[in-house]
Amino acid sequence: MAVLKVIEILANSKDSWEDATRNAVKEAGKSVKNIRSVYINEQSCMIDNDSITHFRVNVKITFEVK
């Protein structure tokens, strides 16, 4: 039986929500090992002068505790 833990991460990107999600996993991976999955909880954008400047995601990352 595996023990899994979930953490919540906020991340952003100038390019896309997908890139923001990759950034979240990359940063979490620096201190958390055995990442199993990521769930996108929320998406949003920052706007300046009628243009999107940043894509933001709030994700839940599941990892195995050994």
N, CA, C, O and CB atoms as a CASP TS submission, in Angstrom:
PFRMAT TS
TARGET T0000
AUTHOR 0000-0000-0000
METHOD Language model
MODEL 1
PARENT N/A
ATOM      1  N   MET     1       0.842  -1.174   0.000  1.00  0.00           N
ATOM      2  CA  MET     1       0.000   0.000   0.000  1.00  0.00           C
ATOM      3  C   MET     1       0.891   1.243   0.000  1.00  0.00           C
ATOM      4  O   MET     1       1.866   1.307   0.749  1.00  0.00           O
ATOM      5  CB  MET     1      -0.960  -0.005   1.219  1.00  0.00           C
ATOM      6  N   ALA     2       0.565   2.214  -0.824  1.00  0.00           N
ATOM      7  CA  ALA     2       1.325   3.457  -0.921  1.00  0.00           C
ATOM      8  C   ALA     2       0.625   4.549  -0.119  1.00  0.00           C
ATOM      9  O   ALA     2      -0.603   4.610  -0.065  1.00  0.00           O
ATOM     10  CB  ALA     2       1.493   3.889  -2.400  1.00  0.00           C
ATOM     11  N   VAL     3       1.415   5.395   0.492  1.00  0.00           N
ATOM     12  CA  VAL     3       0.884   6.569   1.181  1.00  0.00           C
ATOM     13  C   VAL     3       1.129   7.763   0.270  1.00  0.00           C
ATOM     14  O   VAL     3       2.261   8.029  -0.132  1.00  0.00           O
ATOM     15  CB  VAL     3       1.553   6.775   2.602  1.00  0.00           C
ATOM     16  N   LEU     4       0.056   8.477  -0.050  1.00  0.00           N
ATOM     17  CA  LEU     4       0.144   9.633  -0.940  1.00  0.00           C
ATOM     18  C   LEU     4      -0.189  10.901  -0.178  1.00  0.00           C
ATOM     19  O   LEU     4      -1.001  10.895   0.747  1.00  0.00           O
ATOM     20  CB  LEU     4      -0.797   9.469  -2.148  1.00  0.00           C
ATOM     21  N   LYS     5       0.457  11.995  -0.586  1.00  0.00           N
ATOM     22  CA  LYS     5       0.212  13.296   0.031  1.00  0.00           C
ATOM     23  C   LYS     5      -0.076  14.288  -1.085  1.00  0.00           C
ATOM     24  O   LYS     5       0.429  14.141  -2.198  1.00  0.00           O
ATOM     25  CB  LYS     5       1.430  13.761   0.909  1.00  0.00           C
ATOM     26  N   VAL     6      -0.893  15.305  -0.786  1.00  0.00           N
ATOM     27  CA  VAL     6      -1.250  16.325  -1.768  1.00  0.00           C
ATOM     28  C   VAL     6      -0.831  17.690  -1.230  1.00  0.00           C
ATOM     29  O   VAL     6      -1.107  18.038  -0.081  1.00  0.00           O
ATOM     30  CB  VAL     6      -2.779  16.294  -2.084  1.00  0.00           C
ATOM     31  N   ILE     7      -0.152  18.460  -2.098  1.00  0.00           N
ATOM     32  CA  ILE     7       0.189  19.843  -1.765  1.00  0.00           C
ATOM     33  C   ILE     7      -0.418  20.752  -2.824  1.00  0.00           C
ATOM     34  O   ILE     7      -0.699  20.316  -3.941  1.00  0.00           O
ATOM     35  CB  ILE     7       1.741  20.043  -1.674  1.00  0.00           C
ATOM     36  N   GLU     8      -0.615  21.997  -2.476  1.00  0.00           N
ATOM     37  CA  GLU     8      -1.183  22.966  -3.404  1.00  0.00           C
ATOM     38  C   GLU     8      -0.098  23.970  -3.788  1.00  0.00           C
ATOM     39  O   GLU     8       0.610  24.491  -2.926  1.00  0.00           O
ATOM     40  CB  GLU     8      -2.419  23.686  -2.780  1.00  0.00           C
ATOM     41  N   ILE     9       0.024  24.236  -5.081  1.00  0.00           N
ATOM     42  CA  ILE     9       1.058  25.119  -5.620  1.00  0.00           C
ATOM     43  C   ILE     9       0.404  26.173  -6.513  1.00  0.00           C
ATOM     44  O   ILE     9      -0.523  25.870  -7.265  1.00  0.00           O
ATOM     45  CB  ILE     9       2.127  24.307  -6.414  1.00  0.00           C
ATOM     46  N   LEU    10       0.883  27.390  -6.427  1.00  0.00           N
ATOM     47  CA  LEU    10       0.484  28.462  -7.340  1.00  0.00           C
ATOM     48  C   LEU    10       1.672  28.745  -8.247  1.00  0.00           C
ATOM     49  O   LEU    10       2.797  28.882  -7.767  1.00  0.00           O
ATOM     50  CB  LEU    10       0.032  29.761  -6.561  1.00  0.00           C
ATOM     51  N   ALA    11       1.436  28.835  -9.551  1.00  0.00           N
ATOM     52  CA  ALA    11       2.523  29.085 -10.497  1.00  0.00           C
ATOM     53  C   ALA    11       2.009  29.941 -11.648  1.00  0.00           C
ATOM     54  O   ALA    11       0.803  30.044 -11.870  1.00  0.00           O
ATOM     55  CB  ALA    11       3.113  27.754 -11.029  1.00  0.00           C
ATOM     56  N   ASN    12       2.944  30.554 -12.378  1.00  0.00           N
ATOM     57  CA  ASN    12       2.539  31.367 -13.528  1.00  0.00           C
ATOM     58  C   ASN    12       3.519  31.218 -14.673  1.00  0.00           C
ATOM     59  O   ASN    12       4.600  30.650 -14.525  1.00  0.00           O
ATOM     60  CB  ASN    12       2.421  32.837 -13.132  1.00  0.00           C
ATOM     61  N   SER    13       3.113  31.746 -15.826  1.00  0.00           N
ATOM     62  CA  SER    13       3.929  31.722 -17.033  1.00  0.00           C
ATOM     63  C   SER    13       3.477  32.865 -17.932  1.00  0.00           C
ATOM     64  O   SER    13       2.311  33.260 -17.911  1.00  0.00           O
ATOM     65  CB  SER    13       3.821  30.345 -17.771  1.00  0.00           C
ATOM     66  N   LYS    14       4.396  33.383 -18.711  1.00  0.00           N
ATOM     67  CA  LYS    14       4.039  34.391 -19.711  1.00  0.00           C
ATOM     68  C   LYS    14       3.451  33.753 -20.957  1.00  0.00           C
ATOM     69  O   LYS    14       2.840  34.438 -21.778  1.00  0.00           O
ATOM     70  CB  LYS    14       5.259  35.225 -20.084  1.00  0.00           C
ATOM     71  N   ASP    15       3.637  32.411 -21.110  1.00  0.00           N
ATOM     72  CA  ASP    15       3.283  31.744 -22.361  1.00  0.00           C
ATOM     73  C   ASP    15       1.924  31.042 -22.375  1.00  0.00           C
ATOM     74  O   ASP    15       1.144  31.228 -23.309  1.00  0.00           O
ATOM     75  CB  ASP    15       4.321  30.757 -22.680  1.00  0.00           C
ATOM     76  N   SER    16       1.633  30.227 -21.333  1.00  0.00           N
ATOM     77  CA  SER    16       0.397  29.434 -21.379  1.00  0.00           C
ATOM     78  C   SER    16       0.107  28.809 -20.016  1.00  0.00           C
ATOM     79  O   SER    16       0.958  28.799 -19.126  1.00  0.00           O
ATOM     80  CB  SER    16       0.498  28.332 -22.459  1.00  0.00           C
ATOM     81  N   TRP    17      -1.126  28.284 -19.873  1.00  0.00           N
ATOM     82  CA  TRP    17      -1.476  27.554 -18.663  1.00  0.00           C
ATOM     83  C   TRP    17      -0.676  26.248 -18.581  1.00  0.00           C
ATOM     84  O   TRP    17      -0.284  25.817 -17.496  1.00  0.00           O
ATOM     85  CB  TRP    17      -2.992  27.266 -18.626  1.00  0.00           C
ATOM     86  N   GLU    18      -0.442  25.632 -19.735  1.00  0.00           N
ATOM     87  CA  GLU    18       0.344  24.399 -19.755  1.00  0.00           C
ATOM     88  C   GLU    18       1.763  24.658 -19.241  1.00  0.00           C
ATOM     89  O   GLU    18       2.299  23.868 -18.463  1.00  0.00           O
ATOM     90  CB  GLU    18       0.389  23.812 -21.181  1.00  0.00           C
ATOM     91  N   ASP    19       2.358  25.749 -19.672  1.00  0.00           N
ATOM     92  CA  ASP    19       3.703  26.095 -19.220  1.00  0.00           C
ATOM     93  C   ASP    19       3.703  26.436 -17.728  1.00  0.00           C
ATOM     94  O   ASP    19       4.645  26.092 -17.014  1.00  0.00           O
ATOM     95  CB  ASP    19       4.256  27.277 -20.036  1.00  0.00           C
ATOM     96  N   ALA    20       2.670  27.096 -17.266  1.00  0.00           N
ATOM     97  CA  ALA    20       2.553  27.396 -15.835  1.00  0.00           C
ATOM     98  C   ALA    20       2.462  26.102 -15.030  1.00  0.00           C
ATOM     99  O   ALA    20       3.036  26.001 -13.947  1.00  0.00           O
ATOM    100  CB  ALA    20       1.318  28.287 -15.560  1.00  0.00           C
ATOM    101  N   THR    21       1.738  25.110 -15.560  1.00  0.00           N
ATOM    102  CA  THR    21       1.637  23.808 -14.887  1.00  0.00           C
ATOM    103  C   THR    21       2.998  23.123 -14.859  1.00  0.00           C
ATOM    104  O   THR    21       3.391  22.561 -13.837  1.00  0.00           O
ATOM    105  CB  THR    21       0.596  22.903 -15.594  1.00  0.00           C
ATOM    106  N   ARG    22       3.715  23.168 -15.972  1.00  0.00           N
ATOM    107  CA  ARG    22       5.078  22.601 -16.000  1.00  0.00           C
ATOM    108  C   ARG    22       5.974  23.291 -14.973  1.00  0.00           C
ATOM    109  O   ARG    22       6.769  22.635 -14.300  1.00  0.00           O
ATOM    110  CB  ARG    22       5.694  22.737 -17.415  1.00  0.00           C
ATOM    111  N   ASN    23       5.847  24.609 -14.853  1.00  0.00           N
ATOM    112  CA  ASN    23       6.639  25.362 -13.870  1.00  0.00           C
ATOM    113  C   ASN    23       6.321  24.903 -12.450  1.00  0.00           C
ATOM    114  O   ASN    23       7.222  24.777 -11.620  1.00  0.00           O
ATOM    115  CB  ASN    23       6.374  26.874 -14.007  1.00  0.00           C
ATOM    116  N   ALA    24       5.053  24.656 -12.173  1.00  0.00           N
ATOM    117  CA  ALA    24       4.655  24.200 -10.841  1.00  0.00           C
ATOM    118  C   ALA    24       5.289  22.849 -10.522  1.00  0.00           C
ATOM    119  O   ALA    24       5.819  22.653  -9.428  1.00  0.00           O
ATOM    120  CB  ALA    24       3.124  24.105 -10.739  1.00  0.00           C
ATOM    121  N   VAL    25       5.237  21.922 -11.473  1.00  0.00           N
ATOM    122  CA  VAL    25       5.804  20.584 -11.257  1.00  0.00           C
ATOM    123  C   VAL    25       7.327  20.676 -11.118  1.00  0.00           C
ATOM    124  O   VAL    25       7.918  20.013 -10.266  1.00  0.00           O
ATOM    125  CB  VAL    25       5.423  19.628 -12.427  1.00  0.00           C
ATOM    126  N   LYS    26       7.948  21.491 -11.949  1.00  0.00           N
ATOM    127  CA  LYS    26       9.409  21.646 -11.899  1.00  0.00           C
ATOM    128  C   LYS    26       9.855  22.200 -10.549  1.00  0.00           C
ATOM    129  O   LYS    26      10.805  21.692  -9.953  1.00  0.00           O
ATOM    130  CB  LYS    26       9.891  22.569 -13.031  1.00  0.00           C
ATOM    131  N   GLU    27       9.181  23.231 -10.070  1.00  0.00           N
ATOM    132  CA  GLU    27       9.544  23.831  -8.779  1.00  0.00           C
ATOM    133  C   GLU    27       9.259  22.882  -7.618  1.00  0.00           C
ATOM    134  O   GLU    27      10.067  22.768  -6.697  1.00  0.00           O
ATOM    135  CB  GLU    27       8.785  25.145  -8.573  1.00  0.00           C
ATOM    136  N   ALA    28       8.126  22.209  -7.658  1.00  0.00           N
ATOM    137  CA  ALA    28       7.797  21.249  -6.591  1.00  0.00           C
ATOM    138  C   ALA    28       8.818  20.122  -6.569  1.00  0.00           C
ATOM    139  O   ALA    28       9.187  19.632  -5.501  1.00  0.00           O
ATOM    140  CB  ALA    28       6.369  20.674  -6.784  1.00  0.00           C
ATOM    141  N   GLY    29       9.277  19.710  -7.752  1.00  0.00           N
ATOM    142  CA  GLY    29      10.233  18.620  -7.858  1.00  0.00           C
ATOM    143  C   GLY    29      11.580  18.916  -7.222  1.00  0.00           C
ATOM    144  O   GLY    29      12.362  18.000  -6.969  1.00  0.00           O
ATOM    145  N   LYS    30      11.859  20.182  -6.961  1.00  0.00           N
ATOM    146  CA  LYS    30      13.119  20.549  -6.304  1.00  0.00           C
ATOM    147  C   LYS    30      13.151  20.100  -4.847  1.00  0.00           C
ATOM    148  O   LYS    30      14.221  19.840  -4.295  1.00  0.00           O
ATOM    149  CB  LYS    30      13.333  22.059  -6.381  1.00  0.00           C
ATOM    150  N   SER    31      11.974  20.008  -4.225  1.00  0.00           N
ATOM    151  CA  SER    31      11.932  19.617  -2.809  1.00  0.00           C
ATOM    152  C   SER    31      11.058  18.394  -2.538  1.00  0.00           C
ATOM    153  O   SER    31      11.129  17.813  -1.455  1.00  0.00           O
ATOM    154  CB  SER    31      11.433  20.771  -1.981  1.00  0.00           C
ATOM    155  N   VAL    32      10.239  18.001  -3.505  1.00  0.00           N
ATOM    156  CA  VAL    32       9.337  16.853  -3.338  1.00  0.00           C
ATOM    157  C   VAL    32       9.707  15.794  -4.368  1.00  0.00           C
ATOM    158  O   VAL    32       9.854  16.099  -5.551  1.00  0.00           O
ATOM    159  CB  VAL    32       7.833  17.280  -3.491  1.00  0.00           C
ATOM    160  N   LYS    33       9.856  14.570  -3.928  1.00  0.00           N
ATOM    161  CA  LYS    33      10.185  13.468  -4.839  1.00  0.00           C
ATOM    162  C   LYS    33       8.964  12.565  -5.026  1.00  0.00           C
ATOM    163  O   LYS    33       7.998  12.637  -4.266  1.00  0.00           O
ATOM    164  CB  LYS    33      11.391  12.646  -4.298  1.00  0.00           C
ATOM    165  N   ASN    34       9.025  11.734  -6.028  1.00  0.00           N
ATOM    166  CA  ASN    34       7.978  10.741  -6.310  1.00  0.00           C
ATOM    167  C   ASN    34       6.632  11.371  -6.657  1.00  0.00           C
ATOM    168  O   ASN    34       5.587  10.893  -6.216  1.00  0.00           O
ATOM    169  CB  ASN    34       7.807   9.828  -5.119  1.00  0.00           C
ATOM    170  N   ILE    35       6.660  12.453  -7.456  1.00  0.00           N
ATOM    171  CA  ILE    35       5.407  13.085  -7.890  1.00  0.00           C
ATOM    172  C   ILE    35       4.659  12.112  -8.797  1.00  0.00           C
ATOM    173  O   ILE    35       5.225  11.552  -9.736  1.00  0.00           O
ATOM    174  CB  ILE    35       5.680  14.445  -8.632  1.00  0.00           C
ATOM    175  N   ARG    36       3.375  11.925  -8.496  1.00  0.00           N
ATOM    176  CA  ARG    36       2.539  10.971  -9.234  1.00  0.00           C
ATOM    177  C   ARG    36       1.589  11.646 -10.218  1.00  0.00           C
ATOM    178  O   ARG    36       1.379  11.149 -11.324  1.00  0.00           O
ATOM    179  CB  ARG    36       1.741  10.135  -8.263  1.00  0.00           C
ATOM    180  N   SER    37       1.006  12.797  -9.807  1.00  0.00           N
ATOM    181  CA  SER    37       0.023  13.440 -10.676  1.00  0.00           C
ATOM    182  C   SER    37      -0.134  14.906 -10.299  1.00  0.00           C
ATOM    183  O   SER    37       0.298  15.349  -9.236  1.00  0.00           O
ATOM    184  CB  SER    37      -1.334  12.718 -10.593  1.00  0.00           C
ATOM    185  N   VAL    38      -0.765  15.639 -11.204  1.00  0.00           N
ATOM    186  CA  VAL    38      -1.083  17.043 -10.948  1.00  0.00           C
ATOM    187  C   VAL    38      -2.527  17.277 -11.385  1.00  0.00           C
ATOM    188  O   VAL    38      -2.948  16.835 -12.454  1.00  0.00           O
ATOM    189  CB  VAL    38      -0.090  18.010 -11.704  1.00  0.00           C
ATOM    190  N   TYR    39      -3.272  17.978 -10.541  1.00  0.00           N
ATOM    191  CA  TYR    39      -4.668  18.317 -10.812  1.00  0.00           C
ATOM    192  C   TYR    39      -4.761  19.835 -10.899  1.00  0.00           C
ATOM    193  O   TYR    39      -4.402  20.538  -9.954  1.00  0.00           O
ATOM    194  CB  TYR    39      -5.633  17.745  -9.703  1.00  0.00           C
ATOM    195  N   ILE    40      -5.240  20.338 -12.029  1.00  0.00           N
ATOM    196  CA  ILE    40      -5.388  21.785 -12.186  1.00  0.00           C
ATOM    197  C   ILE    40      -6.690  22.192 -11.514  1.00  0.00           C
ATOM    198  O   ILE    40      -7.786  21.872 -11.973  1.00  0.00           O
ATOM    199  CB  ILE    40      -5.373  22.210 -13.700  1.00  0.00           C
ATOM    200  N   ASN    41      -6.527  22.908 -10.410  1.00  0.00           N
ATOM    201  CA  ASN    41      -7.659  23.307  -9.588  1.00  0.00           C
ATOM    202  C   ASN    41      -8.313  24.580 -10.121  1.00  0.00           C
ATOM    203  O   ASN    41      -9.535  24.722 -10.087  1.00  0.00           O
ATOM    204  CB  ASN    41      -7.214  23.510  -8.143  1.00  0.00           C
ATOM    205  N   GLU    42      -7.492  25.499 -10.611  1.00  0.00           N
ATOM    206  CA  GLU    42      -8.000  26.804 -11.035  1.00  0.00           C
ATOM    207  C   GLU    42      -7.046  27.421 -12.037  1.00  0.00           C
ATOM    208  O   GLU    42      -5.833  27.229 -11.949  1.00  0.00           O
ATOM    209  CB  GLU    42      -8.194  27.743  -9.826  1.00  0.00           C
ATOM    210  N   GLN    43      -7.595  28.169 -13.000  1.00  0.00           N
ATOM    211  CA  GLN    43      -6.804  28.897 -13.980  1.00  0.00           C
ATOM    212  C   GLN    43      -7.247  30.354 -13.976  1.00  0.00           C
ATOM    213  O   GLN    43      -8.428  30.654 -13.800  1.00  0.00           O
ATOM    214  CB  GLN    43      -6.949  28.271 -15.398  1.00  0.00           C
ATOM    215  N   SER    44      -6.289  31.255 -14.171  1.00  0.00           N
ATOM    216  CA  SER    44      -6.629  32.680 -14.279  1.00  0.00           C
ATOM    217  C   SER    44      -5.550  33.377 -15.100  1.00  0.00           C
ATOM    218  O   SER    44      -4.511  32.792 -15.406  1.00  0.00           O
ATOM    219  CB  SER    44      -6.767  33.343 -12.863  1.00  0.00           C
ATOM    220  N   CYS    45      -5.807  34.620 -15.450  1.00  0.00           N
ATOM    221  CA  CYS    45      -4.855  35.417 -16.228  1.00  0.00           C
ATOM    222  C   CYS    45      -4.707  36.795 -15.616  1.00  0.00           C
ATOM    223  O   CYS    45      -5.617  37.309 -14.965  1.00  0.00           O
ATOM    224  CB  CYS    45      -5.303  35.531 -17.697  1.00  0.00           C
ATOM    225  N   MET    46      -3.540  37.381 -15.839  1.00  0.00           N
ATOM    226  CA  MET    46      -3.328  38.788 -15.509  1.00  0.00           C
ATOM    227  C   MET    46      -3.406  39.566 -16.821  1.00  0.00           C
ATOM    228  O   MET    46      -2.876  39.135 -17.845  1.00  0.00           O
ATOM    229  CB  MET    46      -1.940  39.018 -14.774  1.00  0.00           C
ATOM    230  N   ILE    47      -4.065  40.703 -16.775  1.00  0.00           N
ATOM    231  CA  ILE    47      -4.291  41.504 -17.973  1.00  0.00           C
ATOM    232  C   ILE    47      -3.671  42.886 -17.794  1.00  0.00           C
ATOM    233  O   ILE    47      -3.761  43.477 -16.718  1.00  0.00           O
ATOM    234  CB  ILE    47      -5.802  41.621 -18.278  1.00  0.00           C
ATOM    235  N   ASP    48      -3.039  43.399 -18.853  1.00  0.00           N
ATOM    236  CA  ASP    48      -2.510  44.766 -18.864  1.00  0.00           C
ATOM    237  C   ASP    48      -2.759  45.343 -20.252  1.00  0.00           C
ATOM    238  O   ASP    48      -2.379  44.739 -21.255  1.00  0.00           O
ATOM    239  CB  ASP    48      -0.972  44.801 -18.496  1.00  0.00           C
ATOM    240  N   ASN    49      -3.388  46.491 -20.310  1.00  0.00           N
ATOM    241  CA  ASN    49      -3.709  47.140 -21.593  1.00  0.00           C
ATOM    242  C   ASN    49      -4.444  46.203 -22.546  1.00  0.00           C
ATOM    243  O   ASN    49      -4.093  46.104 -23.722  1.00  0.00           O
ATOM    244  CB  ASN    49      -2.433  47.644 -22.260  1.00  0.00           C
ATOM    245  N   ASP    50      -5.453  45.524 -22.040  1.00  0.00           N
ATOM    246  CA  ASP    50      -6.294  44.614 -22.824  1.00  0.00           C
ATOM    247  C   ASP    50      -5.551  43.413 -23.398  1.00  0.00           C
ATOM    248  O   ASP    50      -6.029  42.790 -24.346  1.00  0.00           O
ATOM    249  CB  ASP    50      -6.930  45.367 -23.943  1.00  0.00           C
ATOM    250  N   SER    51      -4.398  43.080 -22.845  1.00  0.00           N
ATOM    251  CA  SER    51      -3.636  41.920 -23.303  1.00  0.00           C
ATOM    252  C   SER    51      -3.283  41.024 -22.112  1.00  0.00           C
ATOM    253  O   SER    51      -3.046  41.508 -21.006  1.00  0.00           O
ATOM    254  CB  SER    51      -2.349  42.368 -24.048  1.00  0.00           C
ATOM    255  N   ILE    52      -3.254  39.742 -22.353  1.00  0.00           N
ATOM    256  CA  ILE    52      -2.848  38.798 -21.314  1.00  0.00           C
ATOM    257  C   ILE    52      -1.344  38.916 -21.113  1.00  0.00           C
ATOM    258  O   ILE    52      -0.570  38.826 -22.066  1.00  0.00           O
ATOM    259  CB  ILE    52      -3.248  37.334 -21.689  1.00  0.00           C
ATOM    260  N   THR    53      -0.940  39.118 -19.864  1.00  0.00           N
ATOM    261  CA  THR    53       0.490  39.227 -19.558  1.00  0.00           C
ATOM    262  C   THR    53       1.024  37.979 -18.862  1.00  0.00           C
ATOM    263  O   THR    53       2.193  37.632 -19.027  1.00  0.00           O
ATOM    264  CB  THR    53       0.746  40.447 -18.686  1.00  0.00           C
ATOM    265  N   HIS    54       0.177  37.302 -18.085  1.00  0.00           N
ATOM    266  CA  HIS    54       0.595  36.086 -17.385  1.00  0.00           C
ATOM    267  C   HIS    54      -0.581  35.122 -17.263  1.00  0.00           C
ATOM    268  O   HIS    54      -1.722  35.529 -17.044  1.00  0.00           O
ATOM    269  CB  HIS    54       1.161  36.425 -15.985  1.00  0.00           C
ATOM    270  N   PHE    55      -0.276  33.845 -17.409  1.00  0.00           N
ATOM    271  CA  PHE    55      -1.232  32.783 -17.158  1.00  0.00           C
ATOM    272  C   PHE    55      -0.915  32.204 -15.784  1.00  0.00           C
ATOM    273  O   PHE    55       0.249  31.955 -15.470  1.00  0.00           O
ATOM    274  CB  PHE    55      -1.180  31.681 -18.277  1.00  0.00           C
ATOM    275  N   ARG    56      -1.936  31.990 -14.968  1.00  0.00           N
ATOM    276  CA  ARG    56      -1.739  31.471 -13.615  1.00  0.00           C
ATOM    277  C   ARG    56      -2.520  30.177 -13.421  1.00  0.00           C
ATOM    278  O   ARG    56      -3.617  30.002 -13.951  1.00  0.00           O
ATOM    279  CB  ARG    56      -2.167  32.515 -12.567  1.00  0.00           C
ATOM    280  N   VAL    57      -1.924  29.282 -12.651  1.00  0.00           N
ATOM    281  CA  VAL    57      -2.615  28.044 -12.281  1.00  0.00           C
ATOM    282  C   VAL    57      -2.473  27.798 -10.789  1.00  0.00           C
ATOM    283  O   VAL    57      -1.454  28.120 -10.178  1.00  0.00           O
ATOM    284  CB  VAL    57      -2.061  26.842 -13.080  1.00  0.00           C
ATOM    285  N   ASN    58      -3.503  27.229 -10.230  1.00  0.00           N
ATOM    286  CA  ASN    58      -3.483  26.730  -8.864  1.00  0.00           C
ATOM    287  C   ASN    58      -3.629  25.228  -9.024  1.00  0.00           C
ATOM    288  O   ASN    58      -4.680  24.747  -9.448  1.00  0.00           O
ATOM    289  CB  ASN    58      -4.634  27.373  -7.941  1.00  0.00           C
ATOM    290  N   VAL    59      -2.574  24.477  -8.685  1.00  0.00           N
ATOM    291  CA  VAL    59      -2.582  23.029  -8.908  1.00  0.00           C
ATOM    292  C   VAL    59      -2.420  22.256  -7.615  1.00  0.00           C
ATOM    293  O   VAL    59      -1.859  22.754  -6.639  1.00  0.00           O
ATOM    294  CB  VAL    59      -1.484  22.640  -9.874  1.00  0.00           C
ATOM    295  N   LYS    60      -2.916  21.040  -7.625  1.00  0.00           N
ATOM    296  CA  LYS    60      -2.703  20.114  -6.518  1.00  0.00           C
ATOM    297  C   LYS    60      -1.782  19.022  -7.038  1.00  0.00           C
ATOM    298  O   LYS    60      -2.085  18.359  -8.030  1.00  0.00           O
ATOM    299  CB  LYS    60      -4.066  19.520  -5.969  1.00  0.00           C
ATOM    300  N   ILE    61      -0.663  18.843  -6.364  1.00  0.00           N
ATOM    301  CA  ILE    61       0.335  17.868  -6.765  1.00  0.00           C
ATOM    302  C   ILE    61       0.306  16.700  -5.778  1.00  0.00           C
ATOM    303  O   ILE    61       0.410  16.886  -4.566  1.00  0.00           O
ATOM    304  CB  ILE    61       1.752  18.513  -6.830  1.00  0.00           C
ATOM    305  N   THR    62       0.162  15.503  -6.322  1.00  0.00           N
ATOM    306  CA  THR    62       0.123  14.290  -5.501  1.00  0.00           C
ATOM    307  C   THR    62       1.468  13.588  -5.626  1.00  0.00           C
ATOM    308  O   THR    62       1.994  13.404  -6.724  1.00  0.00           O
ATOM    309  CB  THR    62      -1.050  13.341  -5.933  1.00  0.00           C
ATOM    310  N   PHE    63       2.019  13.197  -4.461  1.00  0.00           N
ATOM    311  CA  PHE    63       3.283  12.477  -4.468  1.00  0.00           C
ATOM    312  C   PHE    63       3.256  11.360  -3.429  1.00  0.00           C
ATOM    313  O   PHE    63       2.494  11.402  -2.463  1.00  0.00           O
ATOM    314  CB  PHE    63       4.455  13.438  -4.200  1.00  0.00           C
ATOM    315  N   GLU    64       4.110  10.360  -3.653  1.00  0.00           N
ATOM    316  CA  GLU    64       4.176   9.221  -2.738  1.00  0.00           C
ATOM    317  C   GLU    64       5.156   9.513  -1.610  1.00  0.00           C
ATOM    318  O   GLU    64       6.266   9.996  -1.833  1.00  0.00           O
ATOM    319  CB  GLU    64       4.587   7.938  -3.491  1.00  0.00           C
ATOM    320  N   VAL    65       4.719   9.208  -0.397  1.00  0.00           N
ATOM    321  CA  VAL    65       5.578   9.349   0.779  1.00  0.00           C
ATOM    322  C   VAL    65       6.192   7.983   1.050  1.00  0.00           C
ATOM    323  O   VAL    65       5.478   6.992   1.200  1.00  0.00           O
ATOM    324  CB  VAL    65       4.776   9.883   2.035  1.00  0.00           C
ATOM    325  N   LYS    66       7.511   7.937   1.111  1.00  0.00           N
ATOM    326  CA  LYS    66       8.189   6.643   1.355  1.00  0.00           C
ATOM    327  C   LYS    66       8.703   6.563   2.758  1.00  0.00           C
ATOM    328  O   LYS    66       9.296   5.555   3.142  1.00  0.00           O
ATOM    329  CB  LYS    66       9.343   6.432   0.378  1.00  0.00           C
TER
END
